[in-house]
Amino acid sequence: MTNSFQPVQENKRTAIVDILRGWALLGVVIGNYVDYRYVGLESAVLKKGPFSEVIAAINQYFFAAKSWTLLSVLFGYGFAVLINNVASKGKNPVLFFCWRMVILFILAFINSAFWFGDILKDYAFLGLFLLLFYKSSKKTILITCAILFLTIPFLTAYINSITQTLPNVQSDVKYLKLFYSGNWLDLFQFNLLGTYYSEMINLVYAVTVHVVMFACMLLGFYAQKINFFNRLPEFKKLLERTIITTFIIALVFGFLLITAINYKVPFLKYFHPIFWLIINTMLFIASGICLLYTNGKLKTIFSYFNVSGKMTLTNYMVQNILATFIFSGIGLKIYNTLPYWFYFFLAVALFIVQLFISKWWLSKYNYGPVEWLWRSASYRQFFPFKKQKQNTIISETNTEVVK
């Protein structure tokens, strides 16, 4: 490997992309920690107090499913940036990216030791499919993306009509013994079984969610093709129109869809647009963040989200490790014993702490530890981990320096 074959340099990173990653990471930790509230309980019979109901509604409308769809868009964007960077150095982008996804699969397996719903494997799996489009034109990518988005409601309805009898690892006593156990191997088995039954062979996730993810990845790929995030001032009017349009759709369409679901309207058996609402809300939130950033608002807050976004992988895995020692049988054994709001605010508090730690860490080191490991393994060379102090070079001239 030559020294020129390196990741995208720090000064060439797009700040808003890392800011959006940081925001999405907040939604991820909230969703993951709230899930622990339901381990050992049936969510259908779980009662919440008034305060918890409000918090649950906030989570439902602003975070649930909006985070992983946004991260999928950003993954597609990052894929395109990486492919272009590798190809520009005269390397084979297909072989490089396949190897990079193999490493991500390994990290996903490690993460599965701590969390029963790992999502890294999905990015690694779908990342390989993205390679089919790496030479495609903007038009091809956009048309494919649009076709997938248009077919999602029909696919969702069809998959929902298929009856699957799968064990619910999070509520089945047989499996819960593994979670409650103080044995690490038992917990590892519980997490792997949870991922297998709820995601890998559950058609709702294995088919529908993966199609939604891939469509979002293609949207991110298209965004890079038109250099969207580096041209935000040019798209300011578009952002404003998007915010207004998606907000109106979220209110009207959301009310109609929820009403239809509550009354079990027959057409939902053939056309279920729940993911349209989710993606619409995600676009509303993302566009709002982009507009605030473009207008120079919330600079201090965004600076913290920026550094968090640069360490997304490290922060995500640390969140899961800490959750294991807080909630499971090998840790504090909190299980499902506390109100819903506790899990929500614990996640928010941890995220805030990670913001400060990330800022401190990146003031001393070039990468987050997992990011450094992933990059070094991907490029098969070690990159400087700790930041070097710049030496001030004073050039002597004929002009006398006055002290």
DADAZI-V170305 format. One record per residue. N is the residue number from 1. RES is the residue in one small letter. OMEGA is omega in radians with two decimals (* if undefined). Layout:
# DADAZI-V170305
n: [N/N]
res: [RES/RES]
omega: [OMEGA/OMEGA]
This chain:
# DADAZI-V170305
n: [1/2/3/4/5/6/7/8/9/10/11/12/13/14/15/16/17/18/19/20/21/22/23/24/25/26/27/28/29/30/31/32/33/34/35/36/37/38/39/40/41/42/43/44/45/46/47/48/49/50/51/52/53/54/55/56/57/58/59/60/61/62/63/64/65/66/67/68/69/70/71/72/73/74/75/76/77/78/79/80/81/82/83/84/85/86/87/88/89/90/91/92/93/94/95/96/97/98/99/100/101/102/103/104/105/106/107/108/109/110/111/112/113/114/115/116/117/118/119/120/121/122/123/124/125/126/127/128/129/130/131/132/133/134/135/136/137/138/139/140/141/142/143/144/145/146/147/148/149/150/151/152/153/154/155/156/157/158/159/160/161/162/163/164/165/166/167/168/169/170/171/172/173/174/175/176/177/178/179/180/181/182/183/184/185/186/187/188/189/190/191/192/193/194/195/196/197/198/199/200/201/202/203/204/205/206/207/208/209/210/211/212/213/214/215/216/217/218/219/220/221/222/223/224/225/226/227/228/229/230/231/232/233/234/235/236/237/238/239/240/241/242/243/244/245/246/247/248/249/250/251/252/253/254/255/256/257/258/259/260/261/262/263/264/265/266/267/268/269/270/271/272/273/274/275/276/277/278/279/280/281/282/283/284/285/286/287/288/289/290/291/292/293/294/295/296/297/298/299/300/301/302/303/304/305/306/307/308/309/310/311/312/313/314/315/316/317/318/319/320/321/322/323/324/325/326/327/328/329/330/331/332/333/334/335/336/337/338/339/340/341/342/343/344/345/346/347/348/349/350/351/352/353/354/355/356/357/358/359/360/361/362/363/364/365/366/367/368/369/370/371/372/373/374/375/376/377/378/379/380/381/382/383/384/385/386/387/388/389/390/391/392/393/394/395/396/397/398/399/400/401/402/403]
res: [m/t/n/s/f/q/p/v/q/e/n/k/r/t/a/i/v/d/i/l/r/g/w/a/l/l/g/v/v/i/g/n/y/v/d/y/r/y/v/g/l/e/s/a/v/l/k/k/g/p/f/s/e/v/i/a/a/i/n/q/y/f/f/a/a/k/s/w/t/l/l/s/v/l/f/g/y/g/f/a/v/l/i/n/n/v/a/s/k/g/k/n/p/v/l/f/f/c/w/r/m/v/i/l/f/i/l/a/f/i/n/s/a/f/w/f/g/d/i/l/k/d/y/a/f/l/g/l/f/l/l/l/f/y/k/s/s/k/k/t/i/l/i/t/c/a/i/l/f/l/t/i/p/f/l/t/a/y/i/n/s/i/t/q/t/l/p/n/v/q/s/d/v/k/y/l/k/l/f/y/s/g/n/w/l/d/l/f/q/f/n/l/l/g/t/y/y/s/e/m/i/n/l/v/y/a/v/t/v/h/v/v/m/f/a/c/m/l/l/g/f/y/a/q/k/i/n/f/f/n/r/l/p/e/f/k/k/l/l/e/r/t/i/i/t/t/f/i/i/a/l/v/f/g/f/l/l/i/t/a/i/n/y/k/v/p/f/l/k/y/f/h/p/i/f/w/l/i/i/n/t/m/l/f/i/a/s/g/i/c/l/l/y/t/n/g/k/l/k/t/i/f/s/y/f/n/v/s/g/k/m/t/l/t/n/y/m/v/q/n/i/l/a/t/f/i/f/s/g/i/g/l/k/i/y/n/t/l/p/y/w/f/y/f/f/l/a/v/a/l/f/i/v/q/l/f/i/s/k/w/w/l/s/k/y/n/y/g/p/v/e/w/l/w/r/s/a/s/y/r/q/f/f/p/f/k/k/q/k/q/n/t/i/i/s/e/t/n/t/e/v/v/k]
omega: [3.08/-3.13/-3.12/-3.13/-3.02/3.07/3.06/-3.08/-3.06/-3.08/3.12/3.09/3.13/-2.99/-3.06/3.11/3.10/3.09/3.11/3.07/3.13/3.11/-3.13/3.13/3.06/3.12/-3.14/-3.11/3.08/-3.14/-3.12/-3.10/3.09/3.12/3.13/3.09/-3.02/3.11/-3.13/-3.14/3.01/-3.08/-3.10/-3.10/-3.11/-3.13/3.11/3.04/-3.12/-3.13/3.12/3.11/3.11/3.14/3.13/3.12/3.10/3.12/-3.09/-3.01/-3.06/-3.05/-3.03/3.12/3.11/-3.09/-3.10/3.04/3.10/3.10/3.09/3.07/-3.11/3.07/3.10/3.10/-3.13/3.09/-3.11/3.12/-3.10/-3.14/3.13/-3.13/-3.13/-3.12/-3.13/3.11/3.11/3.13/3.11/-3.07/-3.12/3.13/-3.14/-3.06/3.07/3.11/3.13/3.12/3.04/3.12/3.12/3.05/3.12/3.09/3.11/3.13/3.09/-3.14/3.13/3.08/-3.07/-3.03/-3.05/3.10/-3.08/3.14/-3.12/3.13/-3.12/3.10/3.12/-3.14/-3.11/3.08/3.10/3.10/3.11/-3.14/3.11/-3.05/-2.96/3.07/-3.07/3.11/3.09/-3.10/3.14/-3.13/-3.11/-3.14/3.12/3.11/-3.13/3.13/3.13/3.14/-3.13/-3.11/-3.07/3.14/3.11/3.11/3.13/3.14/-3.12/-3.13/3.12/-3.13/-3.13/-3.13/3.08/3.08/-3.11/3.10/3.04/-3.04/-3.06/3.14/3.14/-3.08/-3.11/-3.12/-3.13/3.08/3.12/-3.14/-3.12/-3.11/3.08/-3.10/-3.08/-3.12/3.08/-3.14/3.10/3.12/3.11/-3.12/3.14/3.11/3.10/3.11/-3.09/-3.05/-3.05/-3.07/-2.99/3.13/3.04/-3.01/3.14/3.13/-3.02/-3.12/-3.02/-3.09/3.13/3.09/3.10/3.12/-3.08/3.08/3.11/3.10/3.10/3.08/3.07/3.08/3.12/3.13/3.10/-3.13/3.14/3.11/-2.99/-3.00/3.07/-3.12/-3.07/3.11/3.11/-3.08/-3.07/3.12/3.11/3.11/-3.14/3.12/3.13/3.13/-3.12/-3.10/-3.11/3.10/3.12/3.12/-3.13/-3.13/-3.05/-3.10/3.13/3.12/-3.12/-3.11/3.12/3.08/3.13/3.13/-3.13/-3.13/3.09/3.14/-3.02/-3.05/3.12/3.08/-3.09/-3.07/-3.08/-3.00/-3.09/-3.13/3.01/3.13/3.14/-3.12/3.08/3.14/3.09/3.13/3.08/-3.12/-3.12/3.13/3.11/3.11/3.14/-3.14/3.09/3.13/-3.14/-3.13/3.09/3.14/3.02/-3.05/-3.12/3.13/-3.13/3.12/3.10/3.07/3.14/-3.12/3.08/3.13/3.09/-3.14/-3.05/-3.07/3.11/-3.12/3.13/-3.11/3.09/3.09/-3.11/3.10/3.13/3.13/3.13/-3.10/3.09/-2.93/-2.96/-3.11/3.12/-3.10/-3.08/3.05/3.11/3.12/-3.09/-2.92/-3.02/-3.12/-3.13/-3.06/-3.14/-3.11/3.13/-3.06/3.02/3.12/3.13/-3.13/3.12/3.14/3.14/3.09/3.13/3.08/-3.12/3.12/3.14/3.14/3.12/-3.08/-3.08/3.00/-3.10/-3.07/-3.09/-3.08/2.89/-3.07/3.14/3.08/3.12/3.14/-3.12/3.14/-3.12/3.12/-3.13/-3.10/3.11/3.03/-3.13/3.09/3.12/-3.09/-3.11/3.13/3.12/3.08/-3.13/3.09/3.13/-3.12/-3.14/-3.13/3.11/3.08/3.12/-3.13/-3.12/3.11/-3.13/-3.13/*]
